[in-house]
Amino acid sequence: LETHCIDCHGADGEGDVDLQLLASGQEQSPELIELVRHVIELHEMPPEEMEQPSKEARRRVAVELQYLLAEKTRQTEPPRKLSLRRMNRFQYHNAVTDLFDLRRAVFSLPERVARVYANYFDPAKGRLPDIVAVGNRPLGKSQLIEPRLAGVAPFPQDLRAEHGFDTQADHLSLSPLLMESFLSLGQSIVQSKDFVKKNVGIWGEFFEAPEKHADPESKVIETRLTKFLTLAFRRPVEKETLDRYVSFVTAKRAKGISFEDSMKATAAAVIASPRFLYIYNADSQFEGAEALDPYSFASRLSFFLWGSIPDEQLLFAAEAGLLENKQGIREEVRRMLKSKKLKRFCDAFPLQWLQLDRMISATPDPDLFPHFYFSKYRLSMHMMLEPLLLFEAVLLENLPVTQFIHSDFTYRSHQLNKAYAELGLDVAAAKPTGPTRLVFERTLTQDKRSGGVITNAAVMTMLSNPERSQPISRGAWLASVVFNDPPKPPPADVPPLPEHAGIETETLTLRERLSAHRERADCRGCHEQIDPLGFALENYDAVGRWRSTYENGRSVNSSGKLFHQYDFANITEFKEAILKEDATFVKAFAKHLLSFALGRKLTPWDNVDVEDVVATTAGDGYKIQSIIEGVVMSPAFRSPW
């Protein structure tokens, strides 16, 4: 620190952070230690033009800071902000579906990009089929309208953090106005003309009137509500609560309302209750608690992997104390990873992690890229599915997460493969069968220009403008998604790069035109971070096709240096450079997973746990299911905060 940092980051330096206090031991907060360790580890400091420490010195300091961080987080209390969060639209749909065992969708879910045909998604088999038939709803407009309940009220709008997931508590509150909306929503579900016996799996055991010779009706109501409320509220129901709901039903029956309608009214009230809508109970049980109770832990686990409420087996595990030891947790996680409900995790996490919803608004210039548009459809439909199918394959087959940087296989449709032009692969079997039913074939990617998620056409297209690639957007995406290190927003007074080159700049490359942005002192830091990343992808045009030259005849230059350390001349060497520091990517991926599971931004206390996950999963090559298990086993996952 004295040699490389204090001149700028001392008491009289120009830097934002005073490291003299850290070096002297006067100020050693976990937040400051984490910040310094992070910028040193990712080679963001010292600045590129300054003398750099040796690789060994940088490694040693990062390790020492990590030890110091672990020590300080043990000595200090983490922030204890209890972030109660309600279900988002996707989770609510899944929870209602599971609670009633519905055979119809509650409402349309544009969040579900990849629709399953012919049951290709079967985790129990441990492999994704070589040929899969799949549909794409968000980009298909009126296509793929699956059977759903008629007349269901709209779900209150969900928000998403700029750099985060739509599970974040700060964006999922429950105001009195929202409570009214949820009550109307619940009533519209049970009153739908399609909410009938053939579409509701629990109809006979819950809504259907008991036989005349059965137990007294009040006893039947109590028995049925005990099971229903336990599932809905994700824990054994207290007698006072049960009695209140039983009284609600019996009062309606006393007024001559049918058994079916009385139970429907009760069910509507249950799914509008805060105890159903909040992921965890909004009572005082967490005050002073160091860990979630087994039932809350079961809920967190279920909403993480299934996007829904726990099933009876998971609740039984909570009741039996099986979720209070590592072996019991491990067995439940492995069971859940073999369930078809895991498709919901694949529908939610990778779409948000990779920010693929940005693809929906991508509109390449039809004059420059006419192949992107065919009939009344867009190639976006096919592009989005390639990285999502790769994610599903990596998860089901328990492959290393480094496959997301470069994979030795991918999934391509006939139409998508043709659009890749020079980077097309052998997918002869994947013939199109119509615009809404797309056939994708697994094929090898021996050429490292293909494979993984960072160079697929979806990412390249959504990070371009209609006419050209945008290396700054691509670099910022790589920093955020691959390294979990989003850059700061640009200064407000920085003019955007002109969309069209003027006469004086038409012979320049994009790299040369962008050089002016690096001249400003307040821009240089971020550009040192994102420019090498973005320009590494510059051989891919605005729709992901390979190019060696620009339209003006100048050669594309995709060379650079990663982490101020690894020189690369092309995308192949860039991927190899990332994989040389594979633990850095794995750490970023594990942080994304944990943030998704907890529904909040991570703290330095959480990041210490992530370091442990990375260390313990290195032995098996960072297999994805091992990382998921590690995240679930971490103290952060069990923490109520």
C-alpha positions as CSV (number, residue, x, y, z in Angstrom):
1,L,0.0,0.0,0.0
2,E,2.8,2.4,0.9
3,T,4.6,1.7,-2.4
4,H,1.7,1.7,-4.9
5,C,-1.4,3.3,-3.3
6,I,-0.8,5.9,-0.6
7,D,0.5,8.7,-2.9
8,C,-3.0,9.0,-4.4
9,H,-5.1,7.4,-1.6
10,G,-3.5,9.0,1.5
11,A,-4.6,11.9,3.6
12,D,-3.5,14.4,1.0
13,G,-4.2,12.3,-2.1
14,E,-6.7,12.9,-4.9
15,G,-8.3,9.5,-4.6
16,D,-11.7,9.0,-3.1
17,V,-10.5,6.5,-0.5
18,D,-7.9,7.2,2.2
19,L,-5.9,4.0,2.5
20,Q,-3.5,5.5,5.1
21,L,-6.1,4.6,7.7
22,L,-6.3,1.1,6.5
23,A,-2.5,0.7,6.4
24,S,-2.1,2.0,9.9
25,G,-4.9,-0.1,11.3
26,Q,-7.1,2.9,12.3
27,E,-9.9,2.1,9.8
28,Q,-10.4,-1.5,9.0
29,S,-14.1,-1.9,8.3
30,P,-15.2,-5.0,6.3
31,E,-16.6,-2.7,3.6
32,L,-13.2,-0.9,3.1
33,I,-11.2,-4.1,3.2
34,E,-13.6,-5.7,0.7
35,L,-13.3,-2.8,-1.7
36,V,-9.5,-2.7,-1.6
37,R,-9.2,-6.5,-2.0
38,H,-11.7,-6.4,-4.9
39,V,-9.9,-3.7,-6.9
40,I,-6.5,-5.3,-6.3
41,E,-7.7,-8.8,-7.2
42,L,-9.3,-7.6,-10.4
43,H,-6.3,-5.5,-11.3
44,E,-8.4,-2.3,-11.4
45,M,-5.8,-0.6,-9.2
46,P,-3.2,0.8,-9.5
47,P,-4.2,2.6,-12.7
48,E,-2.8,1.2,-15.9
49,E,-0.3,4.0,-16.4
50,M,1.2,3.6,-12.9
51,E,3.9,1.2,-11.9
52,Q,2.3,-2.2,-11.3
53,P,3.1,-4.6,-8.4
54,S,4.4,-8.0,-9.3
55,K,2.0,-10.9,-9.8
56,E,3.2,-12.5,-6.6
57,A,2.9,-9.3,-4.6
58,R,-0.6,-8.7,-5.8
59,R,-1.6,-12.3,-5.0
60,R,0.0,-12.0,-1.5
61,V,-1.8,-8.8,-0.7
62,A,-5.1,-10.1,-1.9
63,V,-4.7,-13.2,0.3
64,E,-3.7,-11.1,3.3
65,L,-6.7,-8.8,2.8
66,Q,-9.0,-11.8,2.5
67,Y,-7.7,-13.2,5.9
68,L,-8.1,-9.7,7.4
69,L,-11.7,-9.5,6.0
70,A,-12.5,-12.9,7.4
71,E,-11.2,-11.8,10.8
72,K,-13.0,-8.5,10.8
73,T,-16.4,-10.1,9.8
74,R,-16.0,-12.5,12.7
75,Q,-15.4,-9.6,15.1
76,T,-18.2,-7.3,13.9
77,E,-21.9,-7.7,13.4
78,P,-23.3,-7.7,9.9
79,P,-26.0,-5.2,8.9
80,R,-29.3,-6.6,10.3
81,K,-31.9,-5.2,8.0
82,L,-34.8,-7.7,7.9
83,S,-35.9,-7.5,4.3
84,L,-39.4,-9.0,4.1
85,R,-40.2,-9.6,0.5
86,R,-43.3,-10.9,-1.2
87,M,-43.5,-13.2,-4.1
88,N,-43.0,-11.8,-7.5
89,R,-45.4,-12.6,-10.4
90,F,-43.4,-15.7,-11.4
91,Q,-43.3,-17.1,-7.9
92,Y,-46.9,-16.4,-7.2
93,H,-47.9,-18.2,-10.4
94,N,-45.9,-21.3,-9.4
95,A,-47.0,-21.2,-5.7
96,V,-50.7,-21.1,-6.7
97,T,-50.2,-23.8,-9.3
98,D,-48.6,-26.1,-6.8
99,L,-51.0,-25.3,-3.9
100,F,-54.0,-26.2,-6.0
101,D,-52.2,-28.7,-8.3
102,L,-53.5,-26.8,-11.3
103,R,-53.5,-28.3,-14.8
104,R,-53.8,-24.8,-16.4
105,A,-51.7,-21.7,-16.2
106,V,-52.9,-19.0,-13.9
107,F,-51.9,-16.3,-16.3
108,S,-49.5,-15.8,-19.2
109,L,-45.8,-15.8,-18.2
110,P,-43.6,-13.9,-20.6
111,E,-40.8,-14.7,-18.0
112,R,-40.8,-18.3,-19.3
113,V,-38.9,-17.9,-22.5
114,A,-38.2,-21.6,-23.3
115,R,-41.4,-23.6,-23.5
116,V,-41.1,-27.4,-23.2
117,Y,-42.3,-29.7,-26.0
118,A,-42.2,-33.5,-25.7
119,N,-41.0,-33.3,-22.0
120,Y,-37.4,-32.8,-23.0
121,F,-36.6,-31.3,-19.6
122,D,-36.1,-34.3,-17.2
123,P,-33.4,-33.7,-14.6
124,A,-33.7,-37.3,-13.3
125,K,-32.1,-38.5,-16.5
126,G,-29.0,-36.4,-15.9
127,R,-28.7,-35.2,-19.5
128,L,-30.5,-32.8,-21.9
129,P,-31.4,-34.6,-25.1
130,D,-29.3,-34.1,-28.2
131,I,-32.4,-32.8,-30.1
132,V,-35.0,-30.7,-28.3
133,A,-38.2,-29.1,-29.5
134,V,-38.9,-25.9,-27.7
135,G,-41.0,-22.7,-28.1
136,N,-40.4,-19.1,-27.4
137,R,-43.3,-17.1,-26.0
138,P,-42.1,-13.5,-25.4
139,L,-41.0,-13.0,-29.0
140,G,-43.7,-15.1,-30.6
141,K,-46.5,-12.6,-29.7
142,S,-49.7,-14.5,-30.1
143,Q,-48.1,-17.8,-30.5
144,L,-48.0,-20.5,-27.8
145,I,-51.0,-19.4,-25.9
146,E,-51.2,-22.3,-23.4
147,P,-54.5,-23.1,-21.7
148,R,-55.0,-20.8,-18.8
149,L,-57.7,-19.8,-16.3
150,A,-60.1,-17.3,-17.9
151,G,-60.9,-14.0,-16.2
152,V,-57.9,-13.8,-13.9
153,A,-57.1,-10.3,-12.7
154,P,-53.7,-8.8,-13.5
155,F,-50.8,-9.3,-11.1
156,P,-49.4,-6.1,-9.5
157,Q,-46.3,-4.9,-11.5
158,D,-42.9,-6.2,-10.4
159,L,-39.8,-4.1,-10.6
160,R,-36.2,-5.2,-11.0
161,A,-33.0,-3.6,-9.7
162,E,-30.7,-2.1,-12.3
163,H,-28.0,-4.6,-11.4
164,G,-29.9,-7.4,-9.8
165,F,-32.8,-9.9,-9.9
166,D,-36.5,-9.5,-9.7
167,T,-36.4,-11.3,-6.3
168,Q,-34.9,-8.2,-4.5
169,A,-36.9,-7.2,-1.4
170,D,-36.5,-3.5,-2.0
171,H,-38.6,-3.8,-5.1
172,L,-41.2,-6.3,-3.7
173,S,-43.2,-4.5,-0.9
174,L,-46.8,-5.0,0.1
175,S,-48.8,-1.8,0.5
176,P,-52.5,-1.6,1.5
177,L,-53.4,-0.9,-2.1
178,L,-51.4,-4.0,-3.2
179,M,-53.3,-6.0,-0.6
180,E,-56.5,-5.1,-2.2
181,S,-55.1,-6.1,-5.6
182,F,-54.0,-9.5,-4.3
183,L,-57.5,-10.1,-2.8
184,S,-59.1,-9.4,-6.1
185,L,-56.6,-11.6,-7.8
186,G,-57.2,-14.5,-5.5
187,Q,-61.0,-14.2,-5.9
188,S,-60.7,-14.1,-9.7
189,I,-58.6,-17.3,-9.7
190,V,-61.1,-19.4,-7.7
191,Q,-64.1,-17.8,-9.5
192,S,-62.7,-18.5,-13.0
193,K,-65.0,-20.6,-15.1
194,D,-62.0,-22.9,-15.7
195,F,-61.4,-23.4,-12.0
196,V,-63.2,-26.8,-12.1
197,K,-62.5,-30.4,-11.1
198,K,-60.7,-31.4,-14.3
199,N,-58.2,-28.5,-13.9
200,V,-57.7,-28.5,-10.1
201,G,-55.8,-31.5,-8.7
202,I,-56.9,-31.0,-5.1
203,W,-60.6,-30.6,-6.0
204,G,-61.8,-33.8,-4.5
205,E,-59.8,-33.5,-1.3
206,F,-60.5,-29.9,-0.7
207,F,-63.4,-28.3,-2.6
208,E,-65.8,-31.2,-3.1
209,A,-68.6,-31.5,-0.5
210,P,-68.1,-34.5,1.8
211,E,-70.4,-37.5,1.7
212,K,-73.4,-37.4,3.9
213,H,-72.3,-40.3,6.1
214,A,-68.8,-38.9,6.6
215,D,-67.5,-37.2,9.7
216,P,-69.2,-34.1,10.9
217,E,-68.7,-31.3,8.4
218,S,-66.9,-29.1,10.9
219,K,-64.4,-31.9,11.4
220,V,-63.9,-32.4,7.6
221,I,-63.4,-28.6,7.2
222,E,-60.8,-28.6,10.0
223,T,-58.9,-31.6,8.6
224,R,-58.8,-30.1,5.1
225,L,-57.8,-26.7,6.2
226,T,-55.0,-28.0,8.4
227,K,-53.2,-29.5,5.4
228,F,-54.1,-26.7,3.0
229,L,-52.9,-23.9,5.4
230,T,-49.7,-25.8,6.3
231,L,-48.8,-25.9,2.6
232,A,-49.8,-22.4,1.9
233,F,-48.1,-20.9,5.0
234,R,-45.1,-23.3,4.8
235,R,-45.3,-24.3,8.4
236,P,-47.6,-26.0,10.9
237,V,-50.6,-23.8,11.4
238,E,-51.4,-22.4,14.9
239,K,-54.7,-23.4,16.5
240,E,-55.9,-19.8,16.7
241,T,-55.2,-19.3,13.0
242,L,-56.9,-22.6,12.0
243,D,-59.9,-21.8,14.2
244,R,-60.3,-18.4,12.5
245,Y,-60.4,-20.0,9.0
246,V,-62.7,-22.8,10.1
247,S,-65.1,-20.2,11.6
248,F,-65.0,-18.3,8.3
249,V,-66.2,-21.4,6.4
250,T,-68.8,-22.5,8.9
251,A,-70.2,-18.9,9.0
252,K,-70.7,-19.1,5.2
253,R,-72.3,-22.5,5.4
254,A,-74.7,-21.2,8.1
255,K,-75.8,-18.6,5.6
256,G,-76.7,-21.3,3.1
257,I,-73.7,-20.9,0.9
258,S,-72.6,-24.1,-0.8
259,F,-69.6,-26.1,0.6
260,E,-67.7,-25.6,-2.7
261,D,-68.2,-21.8,-2.7
262,S,-67.4,-21.5,1.0
263,M,-64.1,-23.3,0.5
264,K,-63.4,-21.2,-2.6
265,A,-63.9,-18.0,-0.6
266,T,-61.6,-19.3,2.0
267,A,-58.9,-20.4,-0.5
268,A,-59.1,-16.9,-2.1
269,A,-58.5,-15.3,1.4
270,V,-55.6,-17.6,2.0
271,I,-53.7,-16.8,-1.2
272,A,-54.2,-13.1,-0.4
273,S,-52.9,-13.4,3.1
274,P,-49.5,-11.8,3.9
275,R,-48.5,-15.2,5.4
276,F,-48.8,-16.7,1.9
277,L,-47.5,-13.7,-0.1
278,Y,-44.4,-13.1,2.0
279,I,-41.5,-15.5,1.4
280,Y,-41.0,-15.6,5.1
281,N,-43.4,-14.9,7.9
282,A,-43.6,-11.2,8.8
283,D,-43.7,-11.7,12.6
284,S,-41.1,-11.1,15.3
285,Q,-39.5,-14.6,15.0
286,F,-36.3,-13.2,13.6
287,E,-35.6,-10.7,16.3
288,G,-32.2,-11.7,17.8
289,A,-32.1,-14.9,15.7
290,E,-28.8,-15.9,14.2
291,A,-30.3,-18.4,11.7
292,L,-33.6,-19.2,10.0
293,D,-35.8,-21.7,11.6
294,P,-36.2,-25.0,9.6
295,Y,-39.5,-24.0,8.0
296,S,-38.2,-20.6,6.9
297,F,-35.0,-22.3,5.6
298,A,-37.2,-24.8,3.6
299,S,-39.1,-21.8,2.1
300,R,-35.8,-20.1,1.1
301,L,-34.5,-23.3,-0.4
302,S,-37.8,-24.0,-2.3
303,F,-38.1,-20.5,-3.7
304,F,-34.5,-20.6,-4.7
305,L,-34.5,-23.8,-6.7
306,W,-38.2,-24.2,-7.6
307,G,-39.5,-20.6,-7.5
308,S,-42.4,-21.9,-5.4
309,I,-43.6,-23.2,-2.0
310,P,-42.0,-26.3,-0.4
311,D,-43.7,-29.6,-1.1
312,E,-44.8,-32.0,1.6
313,Q,-41.6,-33.9,1.7
314,L,-39.5,-30.7,2.2
315,L,-41.9,-29.6,5.0
316,F,-41.6,-33.0,6.6
317,A,-37.8,-32.7,6.5
318,A,-38.1,-29.4,8.3
319,E,-40.4,-30.9,10.9
320,A,-38.1,-33.9,11.4
321,G,-35.0,-31.7,12.0
322,L,-33.4,-33.0,8.8
323,L,-32.6,-29.4,7.6
324,E,-30.5,-28.7,10.7
325,N,-27.6,-30.8,9.6
326,K,-25.5,-30.8,6.4
327,Q,-26.3,-34.4,5.3
328,G,-30.1,-33.7,5.5
329,I,-29.8,-30.5,3.6
330,R,-27.6,-32.1,1.0
331,E,-30.1,-34.9,0.4
332,E,-33.0,-32.5,0.0
333,V,-31.0,-30.3,-2.5
334,R,-30.1,-33.3,-4.6
335,R,-33.7,-34.5,-4.6
336,M,-34.9,-31.0,-5.7
337,L,-32.2,-30.9,-8.4
338,K,-33.8,-34.0,-9.9
339,S,-37.3,-32.6,-9.9
340,K,-39.0,-31.2,-13.1
341,K,-39.8,-28.2,-11.0
342,L,-36.1,-27.2,-11.5
343,K,-37.3,-25.9,-14.9
344,R,-38.5,-22.9,-13.0
345,F,-35.0,-22.1,-11.8
346,C,-33.9,-22.3,-15.4
347,D,-36.7,-20.0,-16.5
348,A,-35.7,-17.4,-13.9
349,F,-32.1,-17.3,-13.0
350,P,-30.2,-17.5,-16.3
351,L,-32.5,-15.1,-18.0
352,Q,-31.9,-12.4,-15.4
353,W,-28.2,-13.3,-14.8
354,L,-27.4,-12.9,-18.5
355,Q,-29.9,-10.0,-18.9
356,L,-31.4,-11.8,-21.9
357,D,-34.7,-9.8,-21.6
358,R,-32.8,-7.0,-23.3
359,M,-33.0,-9.1,-26.4
360,I,-36.8,-8.5,-26.6
361,S,-36.2,-4.9,-27.6
362,A,-33.3,-5.5,-30.0
363,T,-34.2,-4.2,-33.5
364,P,-31.3,-4.5,-35.9
365,D,-31.6,-2.3,-39.0
366,P,-33.6,-4.3,-41.6
367,D,-31.6,-2.8,-44.4
368,L,-28.3,-3.8,-43.0
369,F,-29.4,-7.2,-41.5
370,P,-32.4,-8.4,-43.6
371,H,-31.8,-12.0,-42.5
372,F,-32.8,-11.1,-38.9
373,Y,-36.4,-10.8,-40.0
374,F,-38.3,-13.6,-41.6
375,S,-42.1,-13.7,-42.3
376,K,-43.5,-11.8,-39.3
377,Y,-41.0,-13.1,-36.9
378,R,-37.5,-12.1,-35.7
379,L,-34.4,-14.2,-35.2
380,S,-34.4,-13.1,-31.6
381,M,-36.7,-16.1,-31.0
382,H,-33.9,-18.5,-31.8
383,M,-31.1,-16.5,-30.4
384,M,-32.4,-16.3,-26.9
385,L,-32.8,-20.0,-26.7
386,E,-29.2,-20.9,-27.4
387,P,-27.7,-19.7,-24.1
388,L,-30.8,-20.9,-22.1
389,L,-30.5,-24.4,-23.5
390,L,-26.8,-24.4,-22.8
391,F,-27.5,-23.4,-19.2
392,E,-30.1,-26.2,-18.8
393,A,-27.6,-28.7,-20.2
394,V,-24.8,-27.6,-17.8
395,L,-27.2,-27.8,-14.9
396,L,-28.8,-31.1,-15.6
397,E,-25.4,-32.7,-16.5
398,N,-23.6,-31.1,-13.6
399,L,-20.9,-29.7,-15.7
400,P,-18.3,-27.1,-14.6
401,V,-19.6,-23.5,-14.7
402,T,-16.5,-22.7,-16.8
403,Q,-18.6,-24.1,-19.7
404,F,-20.3,-20.7,-19.7
405,I,-17.1,-19.1,-20.7
406,H,-16.4,-21.7,-23.4
407,S,-18.3,-24.9,-24.0
408,D,-17.4,-27.8,-26.2
409,F,-21.0,-27.9,-27.4
410,T,-24.0,-25.7,-28.0
411,Y,-27.6,-25.9,-29.2
412,R,-28.5,-24.4,-32.6
413,S,-31.6,-24.4,-34.7
414,H,-31.4,-24.6,-38.5
415,Q,-32.4,-20.9,-38.8
416,L,-30.0,-19.7,-36.2
417,N,-27.1,-21.8,-37.5
418,K,-27.6,-20.3,-41.0
419,A,-27.6,-16.8,-39.5
420,Y,-24.2,-17.4,-38.0
421,A,-22.7,-17.6,-41.5
422,E,-19.0,-18.3,-41.1
423,L,-19.5,-19.6,-37.6
424,G,-22.2,-22.1,-38.6
425,L,-22.0,-25.6,-37.3
426,D,-23.2,-29.1,-38.4
427,V,-26.8,-29.1,-37.4
428,A,-28.3,-30.8,-40.4
429,A,-30.9,-32.7,-38.3
430,A,-32.4,-29.5,-36.8
431,K,-34.8,-28.7,-39.5
432,P,-37.5,-26.0,-38.8
433,T,-41.0,-27.3,-38.1
434,G,-42.8,-24.0,-37.9
435,P,-42.3,-20.6,-36.4
436,T,-43.6,-21.5,-32.9
437,R,-42.1,-25.0,-32.5
438,L,-38.3,-24.7,-32.9
439,V,-36.0,-27.7,-33.1
440,F,-32.5,-27.3,-31.6
441,E,-29.7,-29.8,-32.0
442,R,-26.7,-30.3,-29.7
443,T,-23.5,-29.9,-31.7
444,L,-19.8,-29.7,-31.0
445,T,-18.0,-26.4,-31.0
446,Q,-14.4,-27.1,-31.9
447,D,-13.8,-23.5,-32.9
448,K,-13.4,-21.4,-29.8
449,R,-15.1,-18.5,-31.5
450,S,-18.3,-20.3,-30.7
451,G,-19.4,-21.9,-27.5
452,G,-20.2,-20.5,-24.0
453,V,-22.5,-17.6,-23.4
454,I,-20.3,-14.6,-23.9
455,T,-20.0,-14.9,-27.7
456,N,-23.4,-16.1,-28.7
457,A,-25.6,-14.2,-31.1
458,A,-28.2,-13.2,-28.4
459,V,-25.6,-11.4,-26.3
460,M,-23.9,-9.8,-29.3
461,T,-27.2,-8.5,-30.7
462,M,-28.8,-7.2,-27.5
463,L,-25.5,-5.3,-26.7
464,S,-25.5,-3.5,-30.1
465,N,-27.4,-0.6,-31.5
466,P,-29.5,-1.1,-34.7
467,E,-26.5,-0.4,-37.0
468,R,-23.3,-1.3,-35.2
469,S,-21.7,-3.1,-32.3
470,Q,-21.3,-1.3,-29.0
471,P,-18.0,-2.3,-27.3
472,I,-18.8,-0.1,-24.3
473,S,-22.1,-1.9,-23.7
474,R,-20.5,-5.2,-24.3
475,G,-17.7,-4.4,-21.9
476,A,-20.0,-3.2,-19.2
477,W,-22.1,-6.4,-19.6
478,L,-19.0,-8.6,-19.2
479,A,-17.9,-6.6,-16.2
480,S,-21.4,-7.0,-14.6
481,V,-22.3,-10.6,-15.6
482,V,-19.0,-12.4,-15.9
483,F,-17.0,-10.7,-13.2
484,N,-19.9,-9.3,-11.1
485,D,-18.2,-5.9,-11.1
486,P,-20.6,-3.4,-12.7
487,P,-19.0,-0.1,-13.7
488,K,-20.2,3.2,-12.4
489,P,-22.7,5.1,-14.5
490,P,-20.9,7.6,-16.9
491,P,-20.8,11.3,-15.9
492,A,-23.9,13.2,-16.9
493,D,-22.0,15.7,-19.1
494,V,-20.3,13.1,-21.3
495,P,-21.7,13.4,-24.9
496,P,-22.7,10.0,-26.5
497,L,-20.6,8.7,-29.4
498,P,-22.3,9.9,-32.7
499,E,-24.3,7.1,-34.3
500,H,-22.8,7.8,-37.7
501,A,-19.1,8.7,-38.4
502,G,-18.6,12.1,-39.9
503,I,-16.4,12.8,-42.9
504,E,-13.4,13.4,-40.6
505,T,-13.9,10.1,-38.7
506,E,-15.3,7.8,-41.4
507,T,-11.9,6.2,-42.0
508,L,-11.3,5.5,-38.2
509,T,-12.0,2.3,-36.4
510,L,-14.5,2.3,-33.6
511,R,-11.6,1.9,-31.1
512,E,-10.0,5.1,-32.5
513,R,-13.3,7.0,-32.4
514,L,-13.8,6.0,-28.7
515,S,-10.4,7.1,-27.7
516,A,-11.6,10.6,-27.0
517,H,-13.7,9.3,-24.1
518,R,-10.6,8.0,-22.4
519,E,-9.0,11.4,-22.4
520,R,-11.3,12.6,-19.6
521,A,-9.9,11.9,-16.2
522,D,-13.4,11.0,-14.8
523,C,-13.9,8.5,-17.7
524,R,-10.5,6.9,-17.8
525,G,-11.0,4.6,-14.8
526,C,-14.1,2.9,-16.1
527,H,-12.8,2.7,-19.7
528,E,-9.7,1.0,-18.4
529,Q,-12.0,-1.6,-16.9
530,I,-14.5,-2.1,-19.7
531,D,-12.8,-1.2,-23.0
532,P,-10.5,-4.3,-23.1
533,L,-13.5,-6.5,-22.4
534,G,-15.8,-4.9,-25.0
535,F,-13.2,-4.8,-27.8
536,A,-12.4,-8.5,-27.2
537,L,-15.8,-9.1,-28.8
538,E,-15.4,-6.6,-31.7
539,N,-15.0,-9.4,-34.3
540,Y,-18.8,-10.0,-33.8
541,D,-21.0,-7.6,-35.7
542,A,-24.3,-6.2,-34.5
543,V,-26.1,-9.5,-34.9
544,G,-23.3,-11.8,-33.9
545,R,-21.8,-12.7,-37.2
546,W,-18.0,-13.0,-37.5
547,R,-16.1,-10.2,-39.4
548,S,-12.5,-9.4,-39.9
549,T,-12.9,-5.9,-41.3
550,Y,-15.2,-2.9,-40.9
551,E,-17.3,-1.5,-43.7
552,N,-14.6,1.1,-44.3
553,G,-12.1,-1.6,-45.0
554,R,-10.1,-1.2,-41.8
555,S,-9.2,-4.4,-39.9
556,V,-10.9,-5.3,-36.7
557,N,-8.5,-5.1,-33.7
558,S,-9.8,-7.2,-30.8
559,S,-6.5,-7.4,-28.9
560,G,-6.1,-6.2,-25.4
561,K,-5.0,-7.1,-21.9
562,L,-7.2,-8.7,-19.2
563,F,-6.6,-7.7,-15.6
564,H,-3.5,-5.7,-16.7
565,Q,-1.9,-9.1,-16.9
566,Y,-2.9,-11.4,-19.7
567,D,-2.3,-10.1,-23.3
568,F,-4.7,-11.5,-25.9
569,A,-4.8,-11.0,-29.6
570,N,-8.3,-12.4,-30.3
571,I,-11.4,-13.9,-28.7
572,T,-9.9,-17.3,-28.4
573,E,-7.0,-16.0,-26.3
574,F,-9.4,-13.8,-24.4
575,K,-11.5,-16.8,-23.3
576,E,-8.3,-18.6,-22.4
577,A,-7.2,-15.6,-20.3
578,I,-10.5,-15.7,-18.4
579,L,-10.1,-19.4,-17.7
580,K,-6.6,-18.9,-16.4
581,E,-8.4,-16.9,-13.6
582,D,-11.3,-19.3,-13.4
583,A,-11.8,-18.8,-9.7
584,T,-12.5,-15.1,-10.3
585,F,-15.4,-16.0,-12.6
586,V,-16.6,-18.8,-10.3
587,K,-16.7,-16.3,-7.4
588,A,-18.7,-13.9,-9.5
589,F,-21.2,-16.6,-10.5
590,A,-21.6,-17.8,-6.9
591,K,-22.3,-14.2,-5.9
592,H,-25.0,-14.0,-8.5
593,L,-26.5,-17.2,-7.2
594,L,-26.5,-16.1,-3.6
595,S,-27.9,-12.7,-4.4
596,F,-30.7,-14.3,-6.4
597,A,-31.4,-16.7,-3.5
598,L,-31.4,-14.0,-0.7
599,G,-33.2,-11.4,-2.7
600,R,-30.7,-8.6,-1.8
601,K,-27.3,-7.2,-2.5
602,L,-24.5,-9.0,-0.9
603,T,-22.3,-7.6,2.0
604,P,-18.7,-8.3,2.8
605,W,-19.9,-10.8,5.4
606,D,-21.7,-12.7,2.6
607,N,-18.6,-12.5,0.3
608,V,-16.5,-14.3,2.9
609,D,-18.9,-17.2,2.6
610,V,-18.7,-17.1,-1.2
611,E,-14.9,-17.4,-0.9
612,D,-15.4,-20.6,1.1
613,V,-17.8,-21.9,-1.6
614,V,-15.2,-21.3,-4.3
615,A,-12.5,-23.0,-2.3
616,T,-14.5,-26.1,-1.5
617,T,-15.8,-26.6,-5.0
618,A,-12.4,-26.2,-6.7
619,G,-11.6,-29.9,-6.1
620,D,-14.3,-31.2,-8.4
621,G,-13.7,-28.5,-11.1
622,Y,-16.4,-26.1,-10.1
623,K,-19.3,-28.3,-11.1
624,I,-22.5,-26.3,-11.0
625,Q,-24.5,-28.5,-8.6
626,S,-21.6,-28.5,-6.2
627,I,-21.7,-24.7,-6.2
628,I,-25.4,-24.7,-5.7
629,E,-25.0,-27.0,-2.7
630,G,-22.2,-24.8,-1.4
631,V,-24.4,-21.7,-1.6
632,V,-27.2,-23.5,0.2
633,M,-24.8,-24.7,2.9
634,S,-23.3,-21.3,3.5
635,P,-24.0,-19.3,6.7
636,A,-25.3,-16.5,4.5
637,F,-28.1,-18.7,3.1
638,R,-29.3,-19.7,6.6
639,S,-29.0,-16.1,7.9
640,P,-32.4,-14.3,8.4
641,W,-30.9,-11.0,7.2
